Amino acid sequence: MPNSKQKGKRFELDIAHILKDYGFDARRTAQYCGNTGEASDVVGLPGIHIECKAQETMRLYEWVAQAVRDSEKSMRLPAVFHKKNYADILVTMRLDDWMTLYKSSILSKGE
């Protein structure tokens, strides 16, 4: 397995472990949709389709487009979890999807 594939796999496992630390039953999926029927890199965050990218060169619009395409069947909100070396993990979403999450969070708290 080339280094970039190993780096991506490690990052997906890291995301799954981080989500578990937050209390979610998250796991990395098989990378072949035919095996699981799931195109998300990591599952277990309800309502969110997770695309993981650990790369130095950011291509956010391409990554978001991939997440959007891959999330269409599941009806989950697409999100790209990404990082470069020695940097924090960031999450990128389309504004409308983020507002959907934000509004549901505020409404559930009764604010």
Secondary structure, 3 states (H helix, E strand, C coil): CCHHHHHHHHHHHHHHHHHHHCCCCCEECCCCHHHHCCCCCEECCCCEEEEEEECCCCCHHHHHHHHHHHHCCCCCEEEEEEECCCCCCEEECCHHHHHHHHHHHHHHHCC
